[in-house]
Amino acid sequence: MPRRSLVRGCRRSVFLLVSAAVLVSPPLVVAQGAPTGQSYAAPRTPDGQPDLQGFWSNQTYTRLERPSGVDKEFYTAEEVAAIQSGAASREGAQTEPGTIPDVHYDFTQFGLDRSQAALAENLRTSLIVDPPDGRLPPVNSAGRRRAAEREAAQERLGGRWDSAESNQLDDRCIIMAGVGPPLMNTGYNS
């Protein structure tokens, strides 16, 4: 087939494709329509920035992953009360005088006991909401390949911890563990 007819055929295909897109577009734009009801306006600071003022805490009794055997998205209020009382009794045992866990220090003296913090009521069974099972999905082959590539790149650069640049960010005090992203709940300095 001569090159000229190939180019002509290609131009014709592109023209037909663009024409079809132009003909289909107006109904799609009209179908979207104007939003109905009141529009929400996020609160702003005096200088126009989003207002994020207030007290933000990542402290929660809610686990990252849904516990095995739990197949619902939310606990009932009674189930949450039972879970919290169980956690409080386990944490109370850590500060019982004369026990091995008490040797380090009394958590309540430093405000580190979770029972001393007011936590927002949350009936979720896990912090993960997607996938719907509330659990971290298993690492797939693409994820394993990327991890292997990162590991190989670290080795090519002269080893894992040969210099400050090859150390992890929390080792270099750029970010602290538990500070995020992602923002995870921790008992210490939360």
C-alpha positions in Angstrom: 0.0 0.0 0.0 1.5 3.4 -1.0 2.5 5.7 1.8 0.3 8.5 0.5 -2.9 6.4 0.8 -1.9 5.3 4.3 -1.5 8.9 5.4 -4.9 9.8 3.8 -6.6 6.9 5.6 -5.0 7.9 8.9 -6.2 11.5 8.5 -9.7 10.4 7.6 -9.8 8.2 10.8 -8.6 11.1 13.0 -11.2 13.4 11.4 -14.0 10.9 11.9 -12.9 10.3 15.5 -12.7 14.1 16.3 -16.1 14.7 14.6 -17.7 11.9 16.7 -16.3 13.4 19.9 -17.6 16.8 19.1 -21.1 15.4 18.3 -21.2 13.4 21.5 -19.9 16.1 23.8 -22.8 18.6 24.0 -25.4 16.1 25.3 -22.9 15.0 28.0 -22.3 18.6 29.1 -26.0 19.4 29.2 -26.7 16.1 31.1 -24.5 17.3 34.0 -26.7 20.2 34.7 -26.3 22.8 37.4 -25.9 21.6 41.0 -29.1 21.6 43.0 -29.6 22.8 46.6 -27.3 25.0 48.7 -23.6 24.9 47.9 -21.2 24.3 50.8 -18.6 26.9 51.5 -15.7 25.6 53.6 -14.8 27.9 56.5 -11.9 30.2 55.7 -9.4 32.2 57.8 -9.2 36.0 57.4 -6.5 35.6 54.8 -8.6 33.2 52.7 -6.9 30.0 53.6 -8.9 26.9 54.6 -9.7 27.1 58.4 -8.0 24.1 60.0 -7.8 25.7 63.4 -8.8 23.7 66.5 -7.6 20.6 68.3 -6.7 17.7 66.1 -5.8 14.3 67.5 -5.0 11.0 66.0 -5.7 9.1 69.2 -8.3 6.5 69.0 -9.1 3.0 70.2 -10.1 2.0 66.7 -7.7 -0.4 65.1 -6.1 0.2 61.7 -7.4 -3.2 60.4 -10.7 -4.8 61.2 -10.1 -7.7 63.6 -10.4 -11.2 62.1 -13.9 -12.6 62.8 -15.5 -9.2 62.7 -17.5 -8.8 59.5 -19.3 -5.5 60.0 -18.3 -1.9 59.5 -19.6 -0.5 62.9 -19.8 -1.8 66.5 -22.8 -1.2 68.7 -22.4 1.1 71.6 -22.5 -1.9 74.0 -19.7 -3.6 72.1 -17.5 -0.5 72.2 -18.1 -0.1 75.9 -16.9 -3.7 76.4 -13.8 -3.2 74.3 -12.9 0.0 76.1 -13.3 -1.5 79.5 -11.2 -4.5 78.5 -8.5 -2.2 77.2 -8.6 -0.1 80.4 -8.2 -3.2 82.6 -5.2 -4.4 80.5 -3.6 -1.0 80.7 -4.3 -0.7 84.4 -2.3 -3.9 84.9 0.8 -2.2 83.4 1.0 0.2 86.3 0.2 -2.2 89.1 3.0 -1.7 91.6 5.5 -4.5 91.8 4.7 -6.1 88.4 7.2 -6.5 85.7 5.5 -4.0 83.3 5.6 -1.4 86.1 9.4 -1.5 86.3 9.8 1.1 83.5 7.6 3.9 84.8 4.0 4.7 85.7 2.3 5.8 82.5 -0.2 7.9 84.4 2.6 10.1 85.9 3.4 11.4 82.4 0.0 11.5 80.8 0.8 8.5 78.6 -2.1 6.3 79.8 -4.7 6.2 77.1 -7.5 6.3 79.8 -6.4 9.9 80.6 -7.3 11.2 77.1 -10.8 12.1 76.0 -11.2 10.2 72.7 -13.8 11.0 70.0 -16.6 8.5 69.9 -16.0 6.2 67.0 -18.0 3.0 66.4 -16.0 1.9 63.4 -14.4 -1.6 63.5 -11.3 -0.3 61.6 -9.8 2.9 60.3 -9.6 1.3 56.9 -12.8 1.9 55.0 -11.8 0.7 51.6 -11.6 -2.2 50.7 -14.9 -3.0 52.4 -13.4 -5.8 54.5 -11.5 -3.2 56.5 -8.1 -4.9 56.0 -5.0 -4.0 54.2 -4.9 -5.8 50.9 -2.1 -8.3 50.3 0.9 -7.0 48.4 0.6 -8.0 44.8 3.4 -8.9 42.4 3.8 -5.3 41.2 4.3 -4.1 44.8 6.8 -6.9 45.5 8.6 -5.9 42.2 8.8 -2.2 43.3 10.1 -3.2 46.7 12.8 -5.3 45.1 13.7 -2.4 42.8 14.0 0.0 45.8 16.2 -2.5 47.6 18.4 -3.0 44.6 18.7 0.8 44.1 19.7 1.2 47.8 22.4 -1.5 47.3 23.7 0.2 44.1 24.0 3.5 45.9 26.6 2.0 48.3 24.5 0.2 50.9 21.5 0.9 53.0 23.0 3.3 55.6 26.3 4.5 54.2 25.5 8.1 54.6 22.8 10.5 56.1 21.1 10.6 52.7 20.5 6.9 52.6 19.0 6.8 56.1 15.2 6.8 56.6 13.4 10.1 57.2 12.6 9.3 60.8 16.3 8.3 61.5 17.3 11.7 60.2 14.6 13.4 62.4 12.9 14.9 59.3 9.6 13.2 60.4 8.9 11.2 63.5 7.3 7.8 63.7 3.6 8.0 64.1 3.5 11.6 62.8 2.7 10.6 59.2 1.7 10.6 56.5 -0.4 8.6 57.0 -1.4 9.8 60.5 -1.5 6.8 62.7 -2.5 6.6 66.3 0.2 6.1 68.9 0.1 6.3 72.7 3.2 8.4 73.0 2.9 12.1 72.3 -0.3 11.7 70.4 
